[in-house]
Structures are given as structure tokens and as C-alpha cells.
Amino acid sequence: MADVLQDPEIMGYLQDPEVQAALQDIMSNPGNMSKYQGNPKVVKVFEKLNSKFGR
């Protein structure tokens, strides 16, 4: 997890209010991920997080 917090690109995205709202929505209901598939910022965050966690 520390690796994630040291990635400036991820941290930049996590400070974006739009991304924050999307992540909160997805955490409360993972099925909502489909709502954000067209949002390049949200998709990029999940791609980066998946690469950090080896998925």
C-alpha cells in the first residue's frame, strides 16, 4: 500500500474530486463500476491500482 501512496500519478488522481466521488460510489456498491467505464480518469486509477497490486 505504501507503494501506491508514493506514486505521484495515483496521488494526483486521488485528489481529484470527480475521482474521489467515483471511488466512494464504487466502494459503496462495486456494481457501480460500470457507470465509470467511460471515464478515462477513473479507468486509469483502477488500471494503476491493479498494476500495483499485481492483478
N, C-alpha and C positions, 0 to 999 in steps of 0.2 A: 504494500500500500504506500510506503514511503516513496517508492519509485514513481508512483502516479503523482504524488504531491510535488515532486521535483521536476516534473515535465511542464515547462512553461506554456506549451501549446494547450495542454489539458487544463491547466490552471486558468488560462485566458478564457477558454470556453466556459469553465465552471463559474466565472464571474459575470457571464452574460445573462441578464435577467430572462431572456427568452429560453435559453438552455436550462437555466435553473427551474423555471416553471415546467418545462417538458420533463425533466428528470424527476421532479416531485410527482407529476402526474403518472409517470411510468412506474415509479416506486409504489405508489398507492394502488395501481392497477396495471400489472405488466401487460395485459391485453391491449392497453392504450398505445403500445409501441407502434402499432400500425398507423396511428394518426400522424406520426412524425417521420415516416419513411421518406417523405418528400422534402424534409427539412435538412439541407446539407450540413448545417452546424450540429444538429443532434446526431445525425448519422455518423459524422466524423468523430464526435466524442465517443460513441459506442465502439467504433472501429478501433480507436486508440486504446480505449479501456480493455477491449478484448485482446488486443495485441500485448498489452502489459500483463494481463492475467493468463496469457498462453492459451487462449481459446480460439 
